[in-house]
């Protein structure tokens, strides 16, 4: 058997088309959604992600402003910038790209962003709403994008067993909440570095979301035949498989495509959906702030 590939790029382009209609409608009332991305330091992968976010803004008509700060910036400098952006009526969305330099407190920074402009969905108010079962607010982009990809499979997840591999603030924890919410009703297990029998827990699941950032971790023996496998990992590796040197690799070993029923590719699966959800949150913020 060979897994059906879930084309995140195609779905993200559909979402962009739907957003363009809403962006046009905002334009009729003189509003153009405006996203500000703050990038601190010179993490190479972050620069690529931010460039992709800016390109998506250009395609859809969202204004994007990028603020590049040196890695020597202080926590207070970032907090002051956020305060200015919170008070700037021309700004609808604020995103501080993670990871920040290690001495910075990411939680304090997430806390400082006006929840109405928190297009990452990382503010405690927005995460708290999610815990309360309210999924109409700003949802974290990667888990929200994955929920949309799961719709593509047509699978009914009620009562299904789902494993989320990884417990990060950005992906794993909110992902588990979204899968367990009323109306989706999966039975969710969070598997992390201190869990035992990773492979057995994964093999018992109908849905596996791998978000640990370790290339090729999920082997074909870890996967139940026919399961849905969502690969969130994006790592750059040099394994000699391409003449040009390095390539992108997910957390899921390529052999899994022989066992899974559905599989997201890397690149072209979850990544474009994260950006589509960021645009969605930015448009939503502009709509909410301008009415
Ligand atoms: N770094 C990796 N993914 C993300 C994301 O979704 N948002 C932010 N702010 N930083 C990230």
Boltz pocket constraint, residues with backbone or C-beta under 6 A from the ligand:
constraints:
  - pocket:
      binder: B
      contacts: [[A, 95], [A, 96], [A, 97], [A, 98], [A, 99], [A, 120], [A, 141], [A, 142], [A, 170], [A, 274]]
      max_distance: 6.0
